[in-house]
Amino acid sequence: MIIPLLEQAARRTDQADLAWKTDETTTLSFIAGRPAFAMTSQGQGINLRVLVEGRQGVAGTSSDVPGNLLDLAVDAARAGDAITLLLPPGSAPLPSVVTHSPRAATATIADLGAIATLLRDRLAGERAEVNIIVERTLGSVHVANTDGLNAGYDISRVTVAIECSRLRDGRLITVPGHLSNADLPTLGEIEQLVATMRQRLLWAERDAEVAVGRQTVGFLPESASALLIPVEQALMGKATLHSSSPLARRRGSRTFSESFTLHDDPLAAGRPGSRPVDDEGVPSQRLALVEQGSIEGFIYDLETASRVGVPPTGHGRRATFGKPHAAFSNLVVAPGEGSWTELLVALGDGLLVQTLRGDGQGNVSGGAFARVASLAWRVQGGEVIGLVPEITVAGNAHDLLGRIVALGRDVEWVGSRATPTIVVDGASVF
């Protein structure tokens, strides 16, 4: 289907490229420990871009036939932006990366239900309401262009999301957990998740007063997004193009703590953002963003790279509708050396945060944030002493990442981010 479409585009345009994506998602839900529903949904989409007389036009369709997609893209090009794009050639070799698991692909509803049942049974003694969602997605990505590129790969993903909720003294305490990979979770991964949930429920059995003011705060992987999202936004090539990134002029200079290293890694095996090629056909590669606190790289899609005058980094992403744009694949924060005991000692009299609610952000790339911590514990003398009331944690992510006290040696994947626990000094708590 897509090759005849490109052949037609080659006769009517100067250049054309497209991405064709399919997915089938099966979702199984347990509410209060009991099976609630199972459903399967399917979708697909084609995103076509053409260049006509130096102007680009983009059109998309979710139909299984292109129809008048080419006509729509050509019409859009008449009023489109002027741009020069260097489409990747078809001769470029693609790296090998695991994005699909046959075991996950052939798993039945019963297999997915067995994962939820095991989790429910292992947590049955915790006096908590257990809600679980197990989701298996199968899909494919096919990218091609009029310069001879024709590449594709299959995807599988199994995601487990769990919440254990307990009502105590009029407060609903909810502890979340998650797993995500291309394959079904192993028994070891499930047992580790159960152990983590039990520990955090135990911490929530007693209360502690919260200390206000500037203090040391430990961000567990679930809450580390408050620190990482501003950095991600500031490392977008588009932000440097529009001079909205505070990091744009700091490439090659140390900006953060020497203990902070950040990479984008689409070649990590079996993770949500793993891929051998981006949605514009550029081969994937591991990209250094921050090395020991020094800014080393920014991400670009084809258009932004062309406008800035730099090579693309292989970070083009396409939805069915709209222009391609730059997006991260798998963000990986390099672990430190801190054991769990050492992290608690480093916290001193501080706060350990798991769940932050809302965004509370204005200029995201500028780094400022103020988020409500709906699940956090006070730490004293190297021990978690109790759950604190809901409080606000605020600061500037760029500044706080320059004041890292300790990094955990264990990395946890939360979606497409791999993050250790990050302990920083000087966050505001009120």
C-alpha positions in Angstrom: 0.0 0.0 0.0 2.6 2.6 1.0 5.1 1.8 -1.8 2.5 2.6 -4.6 1.7 5.7 -2.6 5.3 6.8 -2.6 5.6 6.0 -6.3 2.7 8.3 -7.1 4.3 11.0 -4.8 7.6 10.7 -6.7 5.8 11.7 -9.9 4.0 14.7 -8.4 6.5 16.1 -5.8 10.1 16.8 -5.3 10.4 14.6 -2.2 8.1 12.6 0.0 8.3 10.4 3.1 5.8 8.7 5.3 5.3 6.6 8.4 2.7 3.9 8.7 1.9 2.7 12.2 -0.5 0.0 13.5 -1.4 -1.1 17.0 -3.6 -3.6 18.8 -4.0 -3.1 22.5 -5.6 -5.6 24.9 -6.5 -4.3 28.4 -7.4 -6.3 31.4 -8.6 -4.5 34.6 -9.0 -5.8 38.2 -10.9 -3.5 40.5 -10.7 -4.2 44.3 -8.9 -7.4 43.4 -11.7 -8.7 41.2 -11.7 -9.0 37.4 -13.6 -6.0 36.0 -13.3 -6.0 32.3 -11.2 -7.0 29.3 -11.2 -5.2 26.0 -9.2 -5.0 22.7 -8.8 -1.9 20.5 -7.1 -1.5 17.2 -5.8 1.5 15.3 -3.6 2.5 12.5 -2.4 5.7 10.8 -0.4 7.0 7.8 1.4 10.3 8.0 2.6 11.6 4.6 4.9 14.6 4.0 5.7 16.0 0.6 8.0 18.8 -0.6 6.7 20.8 -3.6 8.8 23.7 -4.9 10.6 23.9 -1.6 7.5 23.9 0.6 6.3 21.1 2.8 2.8 19.8 3.2 1.6 17.1 5.6 -1.5 15.0 5.6 -2.7 12.0 7.6 -5.3 9.3 7.6 -6.5 6.6 9.9 -8.1 4.7 7.0 -6.7 1.4 5.8 -6.5 2.9 2.3 -4.7 6.2 1.3 -7.6 7.6 -0.6 -6.9 11.2 -1.5 -4.0 11.5 1.1 -1.5 12.6 -1.6 -3.9 15.3 -2.9 -4.3 16.7 0.6 -0.5 16.8 1.2 0.1 18.5 -2.1 -2.6 21.0 -1.4 -1.1 21.7 2.0 2.4 22.3 0.5 1.0 25.2 -1.6 0.7 27.1 1.7 3.4 25.3 3.6 6.6 26.4 5.2 9.7 26.8 3.0 12.2 24.2 4.1 15.2 22.1 2.8 15.1 18.5 4.0 17.8 16.0 3.5 15.9 12.7 3.6 17.9 9.7 4.8 19.0 7.3 2.0 17.8 3.7 1.8 21.4 2.4 2.0 22.0 3.4 5.6 22.4 0.2 7.9 20.1 -0.1 10.8 21.2 -1.2 14.3 19.8 -4.3 15.9 17.5 -3.7 18.9 14.9 -5.8 20.7 11.4 -4.2 20.3 9.3 -7.3 20.1 8.8 -10.5 22.1 7.1 -13.6 20.5 6.1 -14.7 24.0 4.2 -11.4 24.7 2.7 -11.5 21.2 1.2 -14.9 21.8 0.0 -14.3 25.4 -3.7 -15.0 25.9 -6.2 -13.1 28.1 -5.6 -15.9 30.6 -1.9 -15.3 30.6 -2.4 -11.6 31.3 -5.0 -12.4 34.0 -2.5 -14.7 35.7 -0.1 -11.7 36.1 -2.9 -9.7 37.8 -4.0 -12.6 39.9 -0.5 -13.3 41.2 0.0 -9.6 42.2 -3.4 -9.6 43.9 -2.7 -12.7 45.8 0.8 -11.7 46.9 -0.7 -8.4 48.3 -3.8 -9.9 49.8 -2.5 -9.5 53.4 -1.8 -5.8 53.2 -5.3 -4.5 54.2 -5.5 -2.5 51.1 -7.8 -2.2 48.0 -5.8 -3.5 45.1 -6.5 -2.2 41.5 -4.5 -3.6 38.6 -4.4 -2.9 34.9 -2.4 -5.3 32.6 -2.1 -4.0 29.1 -0.5 -5.7 26.1 0.2 -3.7 22.9 1.3 -5.2 19.6 2.1 -3.0 16.7 4.3 -2.1 13.8 6.1 0.9 12.4 7.0 1.3 8.7 8.9 4.3 7.4 9.8 4.9 3.7 10.7 7.8 1.4 11.3 8.6 -2.3 15.1 8.4 -1.8 14.9 4.6 -1.5 14.3 4.1 2.3 12.0 1.3 3.2 12.4 0.1 6.8 10.1 -1.3 9.5 10.0 -3.1 12.8 7.4 -4.8 15.1 6.6 -3.8 18.6 5.3 -5.6 21.7 4.8 -4.0 25.1 3.4 -5.3 28.3 2.5 -2.7 31.0 1.4 -3.4 34.5 0.0 -0.6 36.6 -1.1 -1.3 40.2 -2.5 0.8 43.0 -2.8 -0.2 46.6 -5.2 2.1 48.5 -5.9 2.3 52.2 -8.2 4.7 54.1 -6.7 5.7 57.4 -8.0 8.5 59.7 -10.1 9.9 56.9 -7.1 10.1 54.4 -7.0 7.9 51.3 -3.4 6.7 51.0 -2.5 5.3 47.5 0.8 3.6 46.7 1.4 3.1 43.0 3.6 0.6 41.2 4.4 -0.3 37.6 6.3 -2.6 35.2 6.8 -2.1 31.5 8.8 -4.1 28.9 8.5 -5.7 25.5 8.1 -9.1 27.2 5.9 -10.5 30.0 7.2 -9.6 33.4 9.4 -12.2 35.1 8.6 -13.7 38.5 11.6 -11.9 39.9 10.3 -8.5 38.6 6.9 -9.2 40.1 8.3 -10.2 43.5 10.5 -7.0 43.5 7.4 -4.9 42.8 5.5 -6.7 45.6 8.3 -6.1 48.0 8.4 -2.4 47.1 4.7 -2.0 47.6 4.7 -3.7 51.0 7.6 -1.5 52.2 5.9 1.7 51.2 2.6 0.6 52.7 4.4 -0.2 55.9 6.0 3.3 55.9 2.5 4.8 55.6 1.1 3.2 58.8 2.4 6.0 61.0 2.4 9.8 60.6 5.1 12.3 60.9 5.2 16.1 61.1 6.5 17.9 58.1 9.4 20.3 58.3 8.9 23.4 56.2 11.5 25.5 54.5 14.6 24.6 52.4 15.7 21.0 53.0 17.1 17.9 51.5 14.6 16.0 49.4 14.9 12.5 47.9 13.0 12.1 44.6 12.1 8.4 44.1 11.9 7.5 40.3 8.2 8.1 40.2 8.6 11.8 41.2 11.9 12.5 39.5 10.0 13.8 36.5 9.8 17.1 38.3 13.6 17.4 37.9 13.9 15.8 34.5 11.0 17.3 32.5 12.5 20.8 32.5 15.9 19.4 31.4 14.2 17.4 28.6 12.4 20.5 27.4 15.6 22.6 27.5 17.5 20.0 25.5 15.0 20.1 22.6 16.5 21.5 19.4 13.4 23.5 18.8 13.9 25.3 22.2 17.5 26.3 21.1 16.1 27.5 17.7 13.6 29.8 19.4 16.1 30.9 22.2 13.7 29.6 24.9 16.3 27.1 26.4 18.5 28.2 29.3 20.9 25.5 28.2 21.2 26.6 24.5 24.5 28.5 25.0 26.0 26.1 27.6 27.0 23.2 25.4 30.4 21.9 26.5 30.2 23.6 29.9 29.4 22.1 33.3 25.9 23.1 34.3 24.8 20.4 36.7 26.5 18.3 39.4 29.3 16.1 38.2 27.4 13.1 39.4 24.6 13.8 36.9 24.8 12.0 33.5 21.9 11.7 31.1 21.6 9.8 27.8 18.9 9.1 25.3 19.1 5.4 24.4 16.7 4.1 21.7 18.9 0.9 21.6 18.0 -0.2 25.2 16.6 -3.7 24.8 12.8 -4.0 25.0 11.9 -0.6 26.5 9.0 1.6 25.5 11.0 4.0 23.4 13.3 1.4 21.8 13.6 1.4 18.0 16.2 0.8 15.2 15.0 3.9 13.3 13.1 7.0 14.0 9.8 8.0 12.3 11.7 9.9 9.6 14.0 7.0 8.7 17.1 8.2 10.5 19.0 5.2 12.1 18.9 5.2 15.9 21.9 5.8 18.1 22.6 6.4 21.7 23.0 10.1 22.3 24.9 11.8 25.2 22.9 14.7 26.5 24.7 15.4 29.8 28.0 14.0 30.8 29.1 14.4 34.4 27.2 17.7 34.6 28.3 19.0 31.2 25.8 19.7 28.4 26.8 17.6 25.4 23.8 17.2 23.1 20.4 18.3 22.0 17.8 16.3 20.0 16.7 17.2 16.5 14.2 16.0 13.9 14.9 16.6 10.2 13.2 20.0 10.0 14.7 21.5 13.2 18.1 20.2 12.3 17.9 21.8 8.9 16.8 25.1 10.3 19.6 25.1 13.0 22.2 23.8 10.5 23.2 20.6 12.3 22.8 16.9 11.5 19.6 15.2 12.7 20.0 13.0 15.8 17.3 10.5 14.9 14.6 11.8 17.1 11.8 12.4 14.7 8.3 11.3 15.8 5.1 11.3 13.9 1.5 11.0 14.9 -1.2 10.3 12.3 -1.9 14.0 11.9 0.4 17.0 12.0 4.1 17.6 11.2 6.9 15.4 12.5 8.5 16.7 15.6 11.5 15.9 17.9 10.9 13.6 20.8 13.0 11.6 23.2 13.1 7.8 23.0 14.4 6.2 26.3 15.9 8.7 28.8 18.4 7.1 31.1 19.9 8.7 34.1 23.2 7.0 35.0 23.1 5.5 38.5 25.3 6.5 41.4 26.8 4.4 44.1 24.4 4.9 46.9 22.8 1.9 48.6 19.3 2.3 50.0 20.8 2.7 53.5 23.3 5.3 52.3 20.5 7.3 50.5 18.5 7.5 53.8 21.6 8.7 55.7 22.3 11.3 53.0 18.8 12.6 53.4 19.5 13.5 57.0 16.4 15.2 58.4 14.6 15.4 55.0 11.8 14.3 52.8 11.4 11.3 50.6 8.9 11.8 47.8 7.1 9.2 45.7 4.1 10.9 44.1 3.7 14.5 42.9 0.4 15.8 41.7 -0.1 18.3 39.0 2.5 20.2 37.1 2.4 23.7 38.6 4.8 24.8 35.9 5.0 28.0 33.9 8.1 28.2 31.8 8.9 24.5 31.8 12.3 24.7 30.2 13.3 27.4 32.6 13.2 24.8 35.4 10.8 26.3 38.0 8.3 23.9 39.5 5.9 23.7 42.4 4.1 20.3 42.9 1.9 18.9 45.6 3.5 15.8 47.1 0.5 13.5 47.7 2.7 10.6 49.0 5.9 11.5 50.9 7.7 10.4 54.1 9.9 12.2 56.6 13.4 10.8 57.1 15.4 11.2 60.3 18.7 9.6 61.4 18.8 7.3 58.4 15.2 5.9 58.9 11.8 6.6 57.4 9.8 7.8 60.5 6.4 8.3 58.9 4.0 9.7 56.3 3.7 13.5 56.1 0.6 15.4 55.2 0.2 16.7 51.6 2.7 19.5 51.1 4.2 21.4 48.2 7.7 20.8 46.9 9.2 23.6 44.8 12.4 24.7 43.3 14.3 25.1 40.1 15.2 21.8 38.5 18.4 23.1 36.9 19.6 24.5 40.2 18.7 21.4 42.2 20.5 19.1 39.7 23.5 21.2 40.5 23.2 20.3 44.2 22.9 16.5 44.1 23.8 15.0 47.4 23.5 11.3 46.4 22.3 9.0 43.6 21.0 5.5 44.1 22.8 2.6 42.5 19.5 0.9 41.5 17.7 2.3 38.4 13.9 1.9 37.9 12.1 2.3 34.6 9.0 4.5 34.8 7.6 4.4 31.3 10.4 5.4 29.0 12.6 6.9 31.7 15.2 5.0 33.7 16.0 6.8 36.9 17.7 6.1 40.2 16.6 7.9 43.4 18.0 11.4 43.3 18.7 13.2 46.6 19.2 17.0 46.3 19.8 19.8 48.7 17.8 23.0 49.0 14.3 22.2 47.7 11.6 24.3 49.2 8.9 22.5 51.2 5.7 24.3 52.4 
